């Protein structure tokens, strides 16, 4: 079977299939290793996390996203009823800051009592660093938005003229 036939039947390259299978193998290995210890505890945590996400977090960030989309509806140069790309300049830094918070929340909220005992490193300063990183993400996103909005009229004039 040649590449074009494979791509036509599978829908992507053989490398994609190989990488997908490798990811499944890695996930299977991690799942087996994870379940070796406290299987019931891991299952409860997994089901609880799925329920928390689907019943609480997904509606919360969907409603927040819709509210922000409505807020920017009349204030951006983008027209039409569809989504506003400028909202991504809030989504991306907020998402990254949220993931960082999820990973480091015990230290950010100064709840990591065992951290110093295990690592011999100080747990001080995580809140300040997280706030600085979050501010830097929003500032960088604002700069990108300003550059994009300043260049957009020039691109339209160049295409039309």
Secondary structure as UniProt FT lines:
FT   HELIX           3..10
FT   HELIX           14..35
FT   HELIX           39..52
FT   HELIX           53..57
FT   HELIX           58..72
FT   TURN            73..75
FT   HELIX           85..87
FT   HELIX           88..108
FT   TURN            109..110
FT   HELIX           113..119
FT   TURN            124..125
FT   HELIX           126..160
//
